[in-house]
Amino acid sequence: MALPVLPDARRAKLSPEGPVATSFTLLFRPLWSIIVPTTEWTKSSDLSVRSIPDSLLEPLRIWIMNCFPQQNLVEKLIALGDGLHLPERDPLDEKEWADPLWRASEMLWERAADVLMRPIPPSVLDEMSQASGIRTTSIETLIPAIQLVFDGARHFFQPRKAVIPVIPSRKALAQLLTEAAGRGMTAWYFALTLLVASRNEIDILLPTARAVAHVQPKAKMLLELCDQAITGVYELFNARCDRISREIALIRPVERSERRVLLWLEANEQATIHALIRFASRCSIYGMAAAELGAAAARAAKAQFTLLVQEDLLIAWPITAWPDSLMISFEQGNRRFRQLVALGSSFSRFAEYRSGIDQLVTHYTDDRITGLSFAEKLHAGETLELSSVPSPLLTNYLQLLPPPVHGGASMRKLMSQNAQ
C-alpha cells in the first residue's frame, strides 16, 4: 500500500483559522493529550513510553481509511457540519443526522478499532516507518495501545455537547483498565491520561485504577503512573490553554457564512478543566497546578469567546425566512454560547462576558436580522441571556398586550414572573 501525501490532513493540523472538521481531525483530535512532536518523542525515552509521535498520525489515517466502504458517508456527514444544511430526515429514526460530526466521529473510531486490530503487513509497516521517521519496532509497540483507545472510545471520548461529569460504571472501568494493563505500560498510561482528560469523575476513576494496579504483576510501576497521569493532565491542559490563547491572538474576525463547527476549547473541555480544579480543592497537592491551570483557562476561554462574538456579528445570515435546519443549528449555537459563558466565567468573572452577551442579544433582536420572526428573536434573546432580568424585548411585548379584564392583571404579572 503506497502512502500518498495528504495535503488536506496537513491543513487540518496547521490551519491558521483554527480547528476544521476533516476525517483526520475527527480521528485524532481527541488524542491531543498523548500526542507530541516527533523530534521530542525520539529524544526522550520517557515520552516514547507515554505518547504518540505526531508524524505517525498521517500514515495511520491512510491505513485506517484504505478501502473504507463507508468513507463517502463519513465525508457527507462532515460536510453537514453542525447540521446547518441537514436533509429532511428524522433524527430519531436515523441518528447519524442528529449530530453529523459526532456520528462521523463514531464511525471513524469504530473503523480505527477494527483495522488496528488486524495484523499490519511488513511492507506497510516499512512504508509507515519511512513516512513517519519511526522504527517499525516502535510502531508495532504503539499499535496495540492505540487500538485499545479507539476500541474504548465510548469511555475516552465524550460528546461535545455534554458538560456534566461522567459517572462511569466501576465494573466497566475496571475491565477497561485491566485490559490496558495487560497490553503494557504505554496502553495503561494512554488509558489513564485520556480518561482524566474526558471528564470521567476522578473520585471513581482514581480508586478503580489503583485497585486494578494493585493486583497486576508490576503493581508499583502502575501505581506510580496513576499519580503521574493525574499530575500530568494539569500541565497538559495548562500548556494547551496557553497555546490556544496565542493562536487566537493571531486571528482577526472576518465575515463568515456560518458559525464555527469546531472550537479550540469546547464546552466539555472547559467542564473537564473545571472538574480538575474542583478536585484540587479537595486534594491540596494539586493546588498550585490547579491555580496555574485556572489562570490559563480563563485567558483562553475569554479570548475564544471574544473572537466568537466578533465573528457572529459579521455572519451573513439569509434575509429570507430560515429553514428548519438553520433554525435548529442557530438554536444549538446559542445554547453553546450560553454554555461557554457559564463555564468560562467560572474561571474568572461573569462581568467579563456580560458585554459580549449584550452585543449578541442586541444583534439578534435587531430589525436588520430579517430572516427571524418576532417570536424567534425573542427566543434567541432569552436563550443567550443569562440574567434573571427579563429582556427589553419581552417587556415591550407584554406592554403591547390588551388591558387586563376580570383579574387579567394578575395573569400579566404571572407572565412577567415566569419570564424571570
Buried (B, 14 or more C-beta within 10 A) or exposed (E): BEBEEBEEBEBBBEEEEBBBBBBBBBBBBBBEBBBBEBEEBBEEEEBBBBBBBBBBBBBBBBBBBEEBEBBEBBEBBBEBBBBBBBEEEEBEEEEBBBBBBBBBBBBBBBBBBEBBEEEBEEEBBEBBBEBBEBEBEBBEBBBBBBBBBBBBBEBBBBEBBEBEBBEBEEEEBBBBBEBBBEBBBBBBBBBBBBBBBBBBBBEBBBEBBBEBBEEBEBBEEBBEBBEBBBEBBBEBBBEBBBEBBEBBEEBEBEEEEBBBBBBBBBBBBBBBBBBBBEBBEEEEEBEEBBEBBBBBBBBBBBBBBBBBBBBBBEEEBEEEEBBEBBBBBBBBBBBBBBBBBBBBBBBBEBEBBBEBBBBBBBBBBEEEBEBBEEEBBBBBBBBBBBEEEBBEBBEEBBEEEEEEEEEEEEEBEEBEEEBE
